[in-house]
Amino acid sequence: MNTLGNVTDEITEILQEQSVDKYAFLDYISMSQQYLQDIGVSSAEVDDVVQTMMLREVHGKLTGAGGGGCVIGFPKDPKELDLQALKRDLEQKGFTVLDGLQKSDSGYESEIQLSRQ
C-alpha cells in the first residue's frame, strides 16, 4: 500500500527522469491530494478547488502546511486548456486565482494585489 511518503518519492523520481511520464506524474499529484484529504490536512475549500479544476482536466493539490491556503494545478494538456474559463469557474466560486507567476532564484513568485470590499 502506498503512503504519502511513497507518493512523494515517486513524484521526485519521475521529475528526475530525462523524459517525464506526464500521465504518471498527474496520477501521483491526484493521489497525493487524496492522501492529504484522507489524513485531514485538506479543507472543504481546497477540495472544491481541486474538483473544479478536474472538470477541466487539471490535476491539483494543496501546497504549504495544509488547512486551505493555496492549490497548484497541472493540466493534462496545457495546449487544450481554456485557462480563462478555468479562472472564471474558480472566481465565480469566490476563489482568488494567481496570475503571472515568475521564476526567481528562490522559486516561483507572483505579485498579489488584494482589494478590500
KAURBEL-V393678 format. One record per residue. RES is the residue in one small letter. PHI is phi as a letter, one per 20 degrees, with the letter a starting at -180 (* if undefined). PSI is psi in whole degrees, -180 to 180 (* if undefined). Layout:
res->RES phi->PHI psi->PSI
res->RES phi->PHI psi->PSI
This chain:
res->m phi->* psi->136
res->n phi->f psi->152
res->t phi->c psi->170
res->l phi->g psi->-39
res->g phi->f psi->-42
res->n phi->f psi->-42
res->v phi->f psi->-44
res->t phi->f psi->-43
res->d phi->f psi->-42
res->e phi->f psi->-43
res->i phi->f psi->-44
res->t phi->f psi->-45
res->e phi->f psi->-43
res->i phi->f psi->-44
res->l phi->f psi->-21
res->q phi->e psi->-10
res->e phi->f psi->152
res->q phi->f psi->-41
res->s phi->d psi->107
res->v phi->f psi->129
res->d phi->e psi->96
res->k phi->g psi->-42
res->y phi->f psi->-39
res->a phi->f psi->-42
res->f phi->g psi->-49
res->l phi->f psi->-39
res->d phi->f psi->-43
res->y phi->f psi->-33
res->i phi->f psi->-47
res->s phi->f psi->-40
res->m phi->f psi->-41
res->s phi->f psi->-46
res->q phi->f psi->-39
res->q phi->f psi->-42
res->y phi->f psi->-41
res->l phi->f psi->-37
res->q phi->f psi->-45
res->d phi->f psi->-36
res->i phi->e psi->4
res->g phi->n psi->18
res->v phi->e psi->-25
res->s phi->f psi->-177
res->s phi->b psi->168
res->a phi->f psi->-38
res->e phi->f psi->-45
res->v phi->f psi->-45
res->d phi->g psi->-39
res->d phi->f psi->-43
res->v phi->f psi->-47
res->v phi->f psi->-45
res->q phi->f psi->-41
res->t phi->f psi->-42
res->m phi->f psi->-39
res->m phi->f psi->-27
res->l phi->f psi->-22
res->r phi->d psi->22
res->e phi->l psi->42
res->v phi->d psi->117
res->h phi->e psi->134
res->g phi->c psi->160
res->k phi->b psi->156
res->l phi->f psi->155
res->t phi->c psi->161
res->g phi->n psi->-154
res->a phi->e psi->-3
res->g phi->n psi->-175
res->g phi->n psi->8
res->g phi->n psi->119
res->g phi->a psi->-63
res->c phi->b psi->143
res->v phi->c psi->137
res->i phi->d psi->141
res->g phi->c psi->147
res->f phi->c psi->110
res->p phi->f psi->145
res->k phi->f psi->-43
res->d phi->c psi->97
res->p phi->g psi->-31
res->k phi->f psi->-27
res->e phi->e psi->-12
res->l phi->f psi->129
res->d phi->e psi->88
res->l phi->f psi->-38
res->q phi->f psi->-37
res->a phi->f psi->-41
res->l phi->f psi->-46
res->k phi->g psi->-45
res->r phi->f psi->-44
res->d phi->g psi->-46
res->l phi->f psi->-42
res->e phi->f psi->-33
res->q phi->f psi->-25
res->k phi->e psi->0
res->g phi->n psi->10
res->f phi->e psi->150
res->t phi->e psi->131
res->v phi->d psi->126
res->l phi->e psi->129
res->d phi->d psi->162
res->g phi->m psi->43
res->l phi->f psi->136
res->q phi->c psi->137
res->k phi->f psi->135
res->s phi->c psi->179
res->d phi->f psi->-27
res->s phi->e psi->6
res->g phi->p psi->-133
res->y phi->d psi->146
res->e phi->b psi->157
res->s phi->b psi->142
res->e phi->e psi->126
res->i phi->d psi->126
res->q phi->d psi->113
res->l phi->d psi->142
res->s phi->d psi->145
res->r phi->e psi->136
res->q phi->d psi->*
